Amino acid sequence: METAKTVKDVSPHDFVKAYSSHLKRSGKMELPHWTDIVKTARFKELAPYDPDWYFVRSASMARKIYLRQGIGVGGFKKIYGGRKRNGSRPPHFCQSSGAIARHILQQLEKMNIIEIDPKGIDFLGKGNVRLVLSYKYLRRIGFLLKGNVGGRRITSSGQRDLDQVAGRVTVAP
């Protein structure tokens, strides 16, 4: 058994479990008063059974931002979304709660693990000139506010923190 160096070297399940216990032990994250009664999505019927689900979701979101910079609330709503069962009607995809994702991102920002990405997400692509021009026009007339398109990115102290926790997780050969 050897120790890992970064988050990418560790099993996602083992890392999320270790980092969620680290977040709980640190005491820096404030739990909202509604964590025991809230559903995590519209398609869920009950609240989570695990009393530490908030720390687990926070650790998972921090890991996702570490691996893929620029994810925002909308991206996390899609990532944690799932299948809504409509009884006798066909099931459809349904997004998860944005309030939970927003609150966790705000808590991680307060802890200086993540920050708002000033560059934003390049969702327009490089080849689509018409879309780029219309985007620049909308921004120029004030329809799009500068800085609102950005997702989140990991800070250097956040990356160091996540890598330290990953270093304590043992990797099976």
N, C-alpha and C positions, 0 to 999 in steps of 0.2 A: 504494500500500500504506500503510495506516494502522495504528497500534498500538492494541491493545485496552485497555480500561479494567478490565474485570472478567472473571471466568471465564465468565460467560454470553455474552460477546461473541466467544468464541474457539471454533474447531472442537474438539470433544471429543478427537479423535485427536491433533491438534497439541498441545493443552494437556497431555494425559496423557504424551505423549512428552517435552515440555519439563520437566514437573514431576518425572517419574521421573529424568531426568538431573540435575535440581537436588537431589533426595533422595540420589542416589548421590554427587554431588560434595560435599555437605555433610558426610557421614560421621557424622551423628548417629544414623542408623538402624542398629541391630545386626542383622545377618543371622543367623538360626538355622542351626545346623550341618546341618540336614536339608533345606535348600532345593534341593540338587542331586538328591535321590533321591525326594522326596515327590510324590505325585499330588495334583492340586488338587481332585479330586472322586472319588466312587466310580465314576462312569460313565466316567471316563478310563481309558485303558489304559497310558499312559506319562506320565512326568514332563514338564514343559514343556521345549522345546528351547532357548528363550531363557535365557541365564544371568542376565539382569537381570529375570526375570519377577516377582520379589518387589517390586522398585521400581515396576514398571508397575502391579501390582495395588494397591500402596499409594497411588500417585498417583490411580488410578481410584476407590478408596474415599474418598480425601480429597475428590475432586471431587463424588462422589455425596452426601457429607455436607454439602458446601458448598451444593449445590442443594436438598437435601431433608433438613432437620434431623430428628433423632429415629430414625434407622436404627440398629439394633443388629446383633448377630451373626446372629440368625435372619433378618433382612431381607437381609443380604448372602449368606447361604446360599441364599436364593431367587433373588436377583439373578444370582449366578454359577452357578446350577444349570443343568441342561440335560437332554438326552434320553439316557436309558439304553437302550442296545440290548441286547435280551435274546435274541439269536440268532433262533430261529424263532418265539419268542413275541412278542407285541406290545410295542413300546417304551413307556416311561412316563417321566414327569418325575422327576428325582433331584436332590437338593440337593447343593451343593458342600460342601467341608470347613469345619467350624466352627472347627477349631483354627487354620487359617491366618488366617481373618477375625479371630478373637480376638487372635492374636499381633500382627497388623498394627494393630488398634485400640489395643492396649496400647502399641505402639511410637509411634503417632501421639500418644497421650496423654502419653507421656514427653517428646516433642518439643514439647509444648504447642501442637499444631495443633488438636486436638479435646479435648472434655471430656465427661463424662457429663451428660446433660440431667436436671436435677433435676425438671422437670415431667413428663417421661415422654411417652409417646405417647397421644393421645386415641383409642384404638382402640374405645372403647365407643360413641361417638356421643352426640349431645345428646338424641335423641328416645327412646332405649330406656331407660325408667325401671327396668324390672325387672332388666335387666342391670347397671345402675349400682348398684342397691340390693344385688344379690347380690355385686357386686364389693366394695362398701364393707363388707358383712358378712364376707366372706372376709378382707379386710384387717384388720378389727377383731379377729377371733378369732386372728389371727396366721398364717393360712395363707399370705397374701401379705406378703412383707416390703416395707416402704416403701423405695422407691428401686430396687427390682429391675426395675420395668417400664420404666425410662427407656432411651432410646437414646443416641446421641451427638449433639453439636452442635459447630459450629465455634467456636473461640475468636476473640477480636478479633485477636490476633497471628497466628493461623492464617489468618484471612481476609485480613489484610494480606499475608502471605507468598504465598498463592495468587494474589492480585490482582497482586502484583509480577511473579510468573512469567508470568501472563497478559498483562501489559503488555509483556513482551519478545517475545511471540509476535505475528507479523505477521498481519493479517487481510486476506484477498483481497477486493477490492471486489465 
